[in-house]
Amino acid sequence: LPACTLPEEGAFVAWKLVRDAVILKLQVEGARVSSYVGRKCRASSVRVLSAFKEGVEVAGTFSSLHDSEFKYAVGTTVAVADYNGDPRIECTTGIHFFMTRKEAEEYQG
């Protein structure tokens, strides 16, 4: 698949896999970039709209796959201070996400 194309401005919905196979529905609000080399995208901040476990909506606080100290809670906005907007690097600092729920569900971390 080709790299994803992101809206240049305005908020939009995206998807993220976190620990315990929970899928988050996000509203991307901050700076964003899509990688030149893959389907993962990054943002500086997101609002957590909802969370799903095995297709069922769940509540709670959820940990990032790669940093267990970074938490997501439904209804909150989370941000990273060290966001890297370089599109040449797929895995670097920022909140990673996918444009489709299917990609987030299939991600192997």
C-alpha positions as CSV (number, residue, x, y, z in Angstrom):
1,L,0.0,0.0,0.0
2,P,1.2,3.5,-0.7
3,A,1.8,6.0,2.2
4,C,-1.3,7.6,3.6
5,T,-2.3,11.1,2.7
6,L,-3.4,13.3,5.6
7,P,-5.6,16.4,5.5
8,E,-3.4,19.5,5.6
9,E,-5.6,21.2,8.1
10,G,-8.5,20.6,10.4
11,A,-9.3,17.8,12.8
12,F,-10.0,14.3,11.5
13,V,-10.6,10.7,12.9
14,A,-7.8,8.2,13.1
15,W,-7.2,4.8,14.8
16,K,-4.5,3.5,17.2
17,L,-3.7,0.1,18.8
18,V,-2.6,0.2,22.4
19,R,-1.8,-2.4,25.0
20,D,-4.2,-5.3,25.7
21,A,-5.4,-5.2,22.1
22,V,-7.5,-2.1,22.7
23,I,-8.3,0.1,19.6
24,L,-8.6,3.8,20.2
25,K,-10.7,6.1,18.0
26,L,-8.8,9.4,17.9
27,Q,-9.4,12.9,16.8
28,V,-6.2,14.3,15.4
29,E,-5.9,17.9,16.4
30,G,-2.3,18.9,16.4
31,A,0.6,18.9,13.9
32,R,0.6,15.7,11.8
33,V,2.8,13.9,9.3
34,S,2.6,10.8,7.2
35,S,5.7,8.7,6.6
36,Y,7.2,8.5,3.1
37,V,8.0,4.8,3.8
38,G,4.9,3.3,5.4
39,R,1.3,3.6,6.5
40,K,1.9,4.8,10.0
41,C,1.3,8.5,10.7
42,R,2.2,10.7,13.7
43,A,0.7,13.6,15.5
44,S,1.7,16.0,18.2
45,S,-1.7,15.8,20.0
46,V,-4.9,13.8,19.8
47,R,-8.2,13.6,21.6
48,V,-9.3,10.1,22.6
49,L,-12.9,9.7,21.4
50,S,-13.6,6.1,22.3
51,A,-12.0,2.7,23.0
52,F,-12.8,-0.8,21.8
53,K,-11.9,-4.2,23.0
54,E,-12.9,-7.1,20.8
55,G,-15.4,-4.8,19.0
56,V,-17.1,-3.7,22.2
57,E,-16.8,-0.1,23.5
58,V,-14.9,0.1,26.8
59,A,-13.9,2.8,29.3
60,G,-10.7,3.3,31.2
61,T,-7.1,4.4,30.8
62,F,-4.9,2.7,28.3
63,S,-1.2,2.4,27.9
64,S,0.9,2.9,24.8
65,L,2.3,-0.2,23.2
66,H,5.8,1.2,23.2
67,D,5.8,3.3,26.4
68,S,3.7,1.9,29.2
69,E,4.0,5.3,31.0
70,F,2.2,7.1,28.2
71,K,-1.5,6.9,28.9
72,Y,-4.7,7.5,26.9
73,A,-8.1,8.0,28.5
74,V,-11.4,8.4,26.7
75,G,-12.5,12.1,26.6
76,T,-9.0,13.5,27.2
77,T,-6.5,15.2,24.9
78,V,-2.9,13.9,25.1
79,A,0.2,15.5,23.6
80,V,3.9,14.8,23.2
81,A,6.4,17.6,23.8
82,D,9.1,16.1,21.5
83,Y,7.1,15.6,18.4
84,N,9.2,14.9,15.3
85,G,7.5,16.0,12.0
86,D,10.2,14.5,9.7
87,P,8.2,12.4,7.1
88,R,11.4,10.5,6.1
89,I,11.3,8.6,9.4
90,E,8.4,6.2,10.1
91,C,9.2,5.4,13.7
92,T,10.2,8.4,15.8
93,T,8.6,10.6,18.5
94,G,5.0,11.4,18.3
95,I,1.6,9.8,18.7
96,H,1.4,7.1,16.0
97,F,-1.9,6.2,14.3
98,F,-3.4,4.8,11.2
99,M,-6.1,6.3,9.0
100,T,-8.3,3.1,9.1
101,R,-9.5,1.0,11.9
102,K,-8.6,-2.1,10.0
103,E,-4.9,-1.1,9.8
104,A,-4.8,-0.4,13.6
105,E,-6.4,-3.8,14.3
106,E,-3.9,-5.6,12.1
107,Y,-0.9,-3.8,13.4
108,Q,1.7,-6.1,15.0
109,G,3.6,-3.5,17.0
